[in-house]
């Protein structure tokens, strides 16, 4: 696969723009540093300090997972020799190397911090010794060598890379790469005291060979990082999703505007750091004819039927993309036609926003998946949703949305798939199957 779809580039840009603000740096670690000093002095963390540290660590792990996967997703387009690929991938790798070094620096001289971050956290599927593994990955001679090869390539070809990004409305990516340069210099001086030999590649000489080798090193760096996450995949790698085209066609005619999709992937990579069996939500807007009947304003892709917040932002998406999953349940809000119109009109105004990797429902400039549902329906008719404390913030996880919807009589369970078999179930059986997946 050599041709690079613009959609892949744009998605990668949106991911970078969403993740960047959540990664730890010197500016947003000041409180955690004070907490760490107090904890080290007394020998343990207080509960509120513990939660703040875990919130920061969880944001970092989430961003790390998403960005390494973003780079890996660009790998099939390696042979296109498009400098924008290198710019995006190297920007992500640099931000992660830098944020990793900040966390390592926080813990390296404070054993109580290292011990705390190496604890398992079953709530978010975080195993033991994760920070030790990250430190091992960061200090690996082979990985440092790979990163330095990519860094040297960037510095020797910065003008061309910057021009390629600027010409594609990726000016912010170009600026962020420039902002990473002071860290390059620091890393060169403080490379864990190890002297390594690096080869310089330039576009002006043996372009194809040099570029390909550098990209190979960068993607190998990514591959090792993804492997180090040690995701406990439930199904074998490469196996397709259980929701097939036939299943989608079976339910398509039964869907109604306002239906809430709650979905799940069998593989843990997709569910990483999200609690419960059901981690994700999306809002079905319906085909254009139904939206016209509801008097909805025209936004985004009019051929797409689902409003969904994913790592590349809040977008209208094709139902085939939303249901590229292994299990789903369709919840039908109990609202009048006028209330439904009001809810969907509110929802569509959020199209185009970045994804909220911090899951902070207090702010509306970035939205996570369930926040689309929350901001659409809360305050409509009898809908009164209560936010709960999640990762240090007030939020509404998908399973909490289900619990409150059922307890308050705000939803019906229209259908379910992928629970106790690969068939679509409706009515009371669908409700019973859904209840069997929920924790008390």
Secondary structure by P-SEA (a helix, b strand, c coil): cccccaaaaaaaaaaaaaacccccccccaaaaaaaaaaaaaaccccaaaaaaaaaaaaaaaaaaaaaaaaaaaaccccccccaaaaaaaaaaaaaaaaaaaaaaaaccccaaaaaaaaccccccccccaaaaaaaaaaacaaaaaaaaaaaaaaaacaaaaaaaaaaacaaaaaaaaaaaaaaaaaaaaccccbbbbbbbbbcccaaaaaaaaaaaaaaaaaaaaaaaccccccccccccccccaaaaaaacccccccbbbbbccccccccccccccccbbbbbbccaaaaaaaccccccccccccccccccccccccccccccccbbbbbbbbccaaaaaaaaaaaaaaccccccccccccccccccaaaaaaaaccccccbbbbbccccccccccaaaaaaaaaaacccccccccccccccccccaaaaaaaaaaccc
